[in-house]
């Protein structure tokens, strides 16, 4: 039985949400980085306080930590420089039934608000967010706003 000073081993929060973070299929990185940076993640966060900007910051932090800890010696030593060169900007997309919705203009919107705003587009559950790392020379307006949908790439896009 927990006392006033002890905390239960597993604590569930009311506003807790779980979602997938997946690499955008159109994104390509060199082989030595792709195995480290292009991983699918299952994330737990607070639905009211987690925003699109927080997701971007989380991805940057994970990229740096994983390059530092899982890369070869040269990659680990240069992790910060590699992140600066490889990830100039991150685009986040929300998966809906018929494609992806770019969320770059919704940086301060939390997950509850995103759910309310895009529910009519038939969101997938658990929620799926796709990320796209842009290099400095990859920041053309087309790529930043709407890289090809993974559904189009896999032939599942519905018009």
N, C-alpha and C positions, 0 to 999 in steps of 0.2 A: 504494500500500500504506500503510495507516494506521500511524502510529508511536505510541509510548506517549503522546505529548503531543497528538496530533491526534484528533479525533472524526470518525467517518464522517458524511457529509452526511445520510444517512437511517439512523436507528437504530430497530430494531424491538425491542420489549420483550416478554418472555415472557407477561406478564399483561395485555397490551394488548387492549382490547375497543372495538368501534365500535358506536354505537347512535344511533337517531334521537330527537330531541326535537321534539315537535309540539305546537302549540297545541290545546287542547281545543275541539272545534267548537261547544260551547255557550257559549263565552266570547265576549263582544263588548266592544269598546273603541271610542272615538270614531275616526273615519276617520283623523285626523292621527296617532294613536298606533298604530292597528291595523297599518298598513303597516310600521311599524318594529318593534313588539313581537311580532307574531304570525307569526313566521317559523319555518319548519322548519329544523332544524339537524342536521348529521351530526357527531357528537362522538367523539373518541378519548380514552380514559381508561384508567387502570390498574384492572383489574377487582377487585383486592384492596383498594385504598385508596379508591376512589370510592364514596361512600355517597349515600343519598337526600338527606341534608342538603347534601352537596357539590353535587349537581345543583341544588338550590334556590339555593344561594349563587352558582353559576355563572350561573343565569338572572337573578338580581338584578344581578350585575355586567354581564352582556351588555346588559340593559335600560338601565342607566345609561349605559354607553359608547355604545350605539347611539343613544339619544336625544340625547346630547351631540354626537355626530359626524354624525348623519344627519338630525336634526330641523331645522326652520327656525330662524331666529335666536332667536325667542321660546322655542321648545321647548328649544333648546340651553342657553339661559341659565337655564332653570328645570328642568333635567333631574332634579336631586336631589329637588326638591319634587314634580314629577310622579310620580316613582317612589314617593315616600312616600304620595302620595294614591291612586295607581292600584294599587299592589301592597302590600297590607297583609299578605297571607299567600299562599303558593303551595302548591297541592295537586299532588302528583305521582301519576300512575297508570301502571301497567305494562300493556301490551297483551297480552292472551291471545286464544286463538281465539274465544271467545264474549263478549268484552267487555273491560272495564278493571278492574284490581284497584287499589283505593286504597292508597297506600303511606305515608300520613301517620303511622301508628304504627310504621313501620319506618325511622325517620330515621337510625339508626346502622348499618343493615344495608348491607353492600357488595354489589356487583353479583354476585359469585360466590355469596353467600348467597341473594340474591333469585332467582337462576337455580335453585339447588337447591330452594328452598322452593316455587316456583311452576312448575317444569318440568312437573309432572303436569297443569297446566291448558293445556298446549299453547301455549307461548310463541311469539311470532312472531320470526323471525330476518331480518336483524339485529334486536336488541331495539328496541322502540319504547316510549318514555316520553312521556306526555302531561302537559302542565302547564296549570294553571288559576290565573290571577291573581285573587285576591279583594280587593275594595275593602273599606274599613273597614265600610261598611254592608251588605256582601255576605257576612258571616261567619255566617249562620244555620247551624245544625248540619247541615241537609240538604245545602247546597251544599258545605260543607267535607268531608263524608264521602263523598257520592256524587252529583256532578252527573250529568246524563243521559249515558249511554254514547254515544260517537260512532256505535257500531253501531246503537243504537236510533234515533238521529236519522236515519241514512241508511237505515233499514228493514232492516238486516242482523242484528238481534239474534236469537239463537236461545234459546228457553226449554227 
